[in-house]
Every structure is written in C-alpha cells, then in structure tokens.
C-alpha cells in the first residue's frame, strides 16, 4: 500500500483496512467486526485495481477477479445462479474478491432503460453482499459511480474516491520510473509531465515504456533523449476519449444547407 501513489484518504483507509483484518481478534473482543466492503470510484488507470491487489498482498490472501463474460448469462435467472456459486465459493476461505467495472451489475434499478432481469440481479447482489462474512473482503471499482444503484452505495462501509492525478503526482511517478533507467533524460521530469498533459498513471507508464522500447531497439545508436523526443512527437496524435467524443459529435451533428 505504501508503494502506491494514492490520495491521502484512500491510502490511510487502505492501511486501516489491513490493520483491522490483521487485528480482527481485538475488534471482535469488543463486539466489532473489521470492515470488508470497499467501493472505489474514479477515472480508469489511476490505481483502483492496484489498491485491491495491495490489500490482498498486505494480508497474504488469495486475490480473485470477477470475469463478467463468465458471470452474466443470457437466460432468465442464469446470472443470479452464477452469482450464488461465486459467493458460495468465496465464503469457504478468507480472500479478496475484486469486481472491476462494478456498474456492469450494480446499475440503478430505477433506470427505465434497464430490463427486469438486471433489477433482479441487483437485488440478489445486495442480498449476497449483506450475507458475506467479514473475512471475505469485497473491493468494487467503477469509473461511473453515478450509474450505481443508491442501495449499492449504502452496502459499502468504505467509499473512496481515486481521482485523476495532478501534474506534481505524475512528476513523482515519472521519477520512480526513470530512476530505474540506465540513462536519465536531460529534460526535467516536471517539464515532461507538463508535455504529457492530463494523463492517468497507466498512460504515463505506457509512454515511458514506449521510450525505453525505442531506445533498446536502437541498439546503442538511439539515445534516451532522441527516443523521448520521438515519442513526444507521436504523443499528440494518440487517440483519446476526447477525440472519440468529438468524432461522434461530428457524426451526429445535423447537416446544414449552404446553398442559397
């Protein structure tokens, strides 16, 4: 947990969660159970999965990731049956159960666009969460917290925001990566962070890995500074959600008649 670049509330909550389970006997002696349901909300690529992995590692527990392609069925009641098998299995041993993109099954039941089957799935999911023993830690992550059913929010004892990183945080992250390179670039990491713009940690990592690949494939003829400049030239041409949204807007915009 200490290795992750997380906002202070999320990092301290993670440490406290680990301590509660390490010293669960002390809590139970006073009539309390350790918290074991955590909801993480925020844009992708900024540490939600890493948070869940850090909890599992800190406690030495098995880490299970839910696969929706194997969970969600096309027939009536099939998804609930698979959910029951999933929760029956994890109850057998202390573990960390991770739901990524949790809004896929925890959607707002009042959404008029959703089917009755989805509403039954949400109701069944809430019941299963309530019945889980405290030695099973459920970590659910979503990029779209506004889509979750309000009752789903109330089931989680910890609700943590994992926001997009600031420039200063990206600079620290870049320093961690570059410190492991055989050569350091001449460009300051603060300037590099500014050139990258508003990025997630995952995007910053991908960029740095591309720089190193270019240098390695140069077999000594491409310096780290040359590789960095080349990748920065390509950086502005990458596909981003903003570009996709702009293209969609152009496709749906009504055509105007320019003829007089």
C-alpha positions in Angstrom: 0.0 0.0 0.0 2.9 2.4 0.8 4.2 1.9 -2.8 1.1 3.3 -4.4 0.5 6.9 -5.3 -2.9 7.4 -3.8 -4.7 10.4 -2.3 -4.1 10.6 1.4 -7.7 9.5 2.5 -7.5 6.4 0.2 -4.0 5.4 1.3 -4.8 5.8 5.1 -8.1 4.0 4.6 -6.3 1.1 2.9 -3.8 0.9 5.8 -6.6 1.0 8.3 -8.4 -1.8 6.5 -5.4 -4.0 6.5 -4.8 -3.3 10.2 -8.4 -4.1 11.1 -8.1 -7.6 9.5 -4.7 -8.2 11.0 -6.0 -7.5 14.4 -9.6 -8.7 13.9 -9.5 -10.6 17.2 -9.0 -7.4 19.1 -12.1 -5.8 17.4 -14.2 -8.9 18.0 -13.3 -8.9 21.7 -15.1 -5.6 21.9 -18.1 -6.7 19.7 -16.9 -5.2 16.4 -16.1 -6.8 13.0 -13.5 -5.5 10.6 -14.9 -3.6 7.6 -14.8 -5.7 4.5 -16.8 -4.0 1.7 -14.9 -1.2 -0.2 -16.1 0.8 -3.2 -13.6 2.7 -5.3 -14.7 5.3 -7.7 -12.7 7.4 -10.2 -11.4 7.5 -13.8 -9.5 4.5 -15.2 -5.8 3.9 -14.9 -5.2 5.5 -11.5 -4.8 2.7 -9.0 -8.2 1.1 -8.2 -7.0 -2.4 -9.2 -3.6 -1.8 -7.5 -5.4 -0.8 -4.3 -7.3 -4.1 -4.3 -4.1 -6.1 -5.0 -2.3 -4.2 -2.2 -4.9 -5.2 0.3 -4.6 -8.8 -0.7 -0.8 -8.7 -0.6 -0.8 -6.9 2.7 -3.0 -9.6 4.3 -1.5 -12.5 2.4 -4.9 -13.5 1.0 -5.9 -15.1 -2.3 -7.0 -12.4 -4.9 -10.0 -13.3 -7.1 -11.1 -11.1 -10.0 -14.6 -11.5 -11.3 -15.0 -12.2 -15.0 -18.2 -10.8 -16.3 -18.1 -12.8 -19.5 -18.4 -15.9 -17.4 -20.8 -14.4 -14.9 -23.5 -12.7 -16.9 -25.9 -15.1 -18.7 -28.4 -14.5 -21.4 -31.2 -16.7 -19.9 -33.6 -15.7 -17.1 -32.1 -16.4 -13.7 -28.7 -17.6 -15.1 -26.7 -14.6 -13.8 -28.2 -15.0 -10.3 -27.3 -18.7 -10.3 -23.7 -17.9 -11.2 -23.5 -15.2 -8.6 -24.7 -17.7 -6.0 -21.9 -20.1 -7.0 -19.4 -17.3 -6.9 -20.3 -16.1 -3.4 -20.7 -19.7 -2.1 -17.1 -20.4 -3.2 -15.5 -17.3 -1.7 -17.2 -17.9 1.7 -15.1 -21.1 2.0 -11.9 -19.2 2.8 -10.6 -15.7 3.7 -9.9 -13.9 0.4 -10.2 -10.6 -1.5 -12.9 -10.5 -4.2 -12.5 -7.8 -6.8 -15.2 -6.5 -9.1 -13.9 -4.2 -11.8 -16.4 -2.0 -13.7 -18.9 -2.8 -11.0 -21.6 -0.7 -12.7 -22.0 -3.6 -15.1 -24.0 -5.5 -12.5 -24.8 -2.8 -9.9 -26.8 -0.4 -12.1 -29.5 1.9 -10.8 -32.7 -0.1 -10.6 -34.8 3.0 -11.4 -33.2 3.3 -14.9 -36.1 2.9 -17.3 -33.7 1.6 -20.0 -32.8 -1.5 -17.9 -34.7 -4.8 -18.0 -36.4 -6.5 -15.2 -33.6 -9.2 -15.2 -31.0 -6.6 -14.3 -33.1 -5.3 -11.5 -33.4 -8.9 -10.1 -29.6 -9.2 -10.4 -29.0 -6.1 -8.4 -31.4 -7.1 -5.7 -29.8 -10.6 -5.5 -26.3 -9.0 -5.4 -27.3 -6.7 -2.5 -28.5 -9.8 -0.5 -25.3 -11.7 -1.2 -23.1 -8.7 -0.1 -25.1 -8.4 3.2 -24.6 -12.1 3.9 -20.8 -12.2 3.3 -18.7 -12.9 6.4 -16.2 -10.3 7.3 -13.2 -12.5 6.4 -14.1 -12.0 2.8 -13.1 -8.6 1.6 -15.1 -7.3 -1.4 -13.5 -4.4 -3.4 -15.6 -3.0 -6.1 -14.3 -0.4 -8.6 -16.3 1.8 -11.0 -15.5 4.5 -13.5 -19.1 5.7 -13.4 -20.3 5.9 -9.8 -23.3 7.9 -11.0 -24.7 4.7 -12.6 -24.7 2.6 -9.4 -27.9 1.9 -7.6 -28.2 4.0 -4.4 -28.8 0.9 -2.3 -25.5 -0.4 -3.7 -23.6 2.6 -2.3 -25.0 2.0 1.2 -23.8 -1.6 1.3 -20.1 -0.5 1.2 -18.5 0.5 4.5 -15.7 2.3 2.8 -16.4 4.6 -0.2 -13.2 6.0 -1.6 -12.5 8.4 -4.4 -9.5 7.7 -6.6 -9.2 10.9 -8.7 -7.1 11.7 -11.7 -3.5 12.6 -10.7 -2.2 16.2 -10.7 0.9 17.3 -12.6 3.0 17.1 -9.4 1.9 13.5 -8.8 2.7 12.5 -12.4 6.1 14.0 -11.9 6.7 11.8 -8.8 5.5 8.8 -10.7 7.8 9.6 -13.7 10.8 9.9 -11.2 10.1 6.4 -9.9 10.2 5.0 -13.4 13.1 7.0 -14.8 15.2 6.2 -11.7 15.4 2.6 -13.0 16.7 3.5 -16.4 20.4 3.2 -17.3 20.4 6.8 -18.5 18.3 9.8 -17.3 16.9 12.2 -19.9 18.1 15.8 -20.0 14.5 17.1 -19.9 13.3 17.8 -16.4 10.5 15.5 -15.3 8.3 18.4 -14.4 8.5 19.7 -17.9 7.9 16.1 -19.3 4.8 15.9 -17.1 3.6 19.2 -18.5 4.1 17.9 -22.0 2.1 14.8 -21.3 -0.8 16.9 -20.1 -3.8 15.4 -18.2 -2.9 11.7 -18.1 -3.5 8.8 -15.9 -0.7 6.8 -14.2 -1.4 4.0 -16.7 -0.9 6.3 -19.7 2.3 7.8 -18.2 3.6 4.3 -17.7 2.8 3.3 -21.3 4.6 6.4 -22.6 7.7 5.7 -20.6 7.8 2.1 -21.7 7.5 3.2 -25.3 10.5 5.5 -24.8 12.6 2.6 -23.4 11.5 0.2 -26.2 12.6 2.7 -28.8 16.0 3.2 -27.1 16.5 -0.5 -26.6 15.7 -1.4 -30.3 18.2 1.3 -31.3 21.0 -1.0 -30.1 23.1 1.9 -28.8 22.5 4.3 -31.7 19.4 5.9 -30.2 19.9 8.0 -27.0 17.3 8.3 -24.4 16.8 11.9 -25.3 16.3 11.0 -29.0 13.8 8.3 -28.0 12.0 10.8 -25.7 11.7 13.5 -28.4 10.4 10.9 -31.0 7.8 9.6 -28.6 6.7 13.2 -27.6 6.2 14.0 -31.3 3.9 11.0 -31.6 2.1 11.7 -28.3 -0.2 14.4 -29.7 -1.5 12.1 -32.4 -2.7 9.4 -29.9 -6.4 8.5 -29.8 -8.1 9.9 -26.6 -11.6 9.8 -25.3 -11.9 13.5 -26.2 -11.1 12.8 -29.8 -13.6 9.9 -30.0 -16.3 12.1 -28.4 -15.6 14.9 -30.9 -15.8 12.5 -33.8 -19.1 11.1 -32.5 -20.5 14.7 -32.2 -19.5 15.4 -35.8 -21.2 12.3 -37.0 -24.4 13.1 -35.2 -24.5 16.8 -36.0 -27.2 17.8 -38.4 -26.1 18.8 -41.9 -26.7 22.4 -42.8 -27.8 23.6 -46.2 -25.2 26.0 -47.5 -27.0 26.7 -50.7 -28.8 30.0 -51.1 
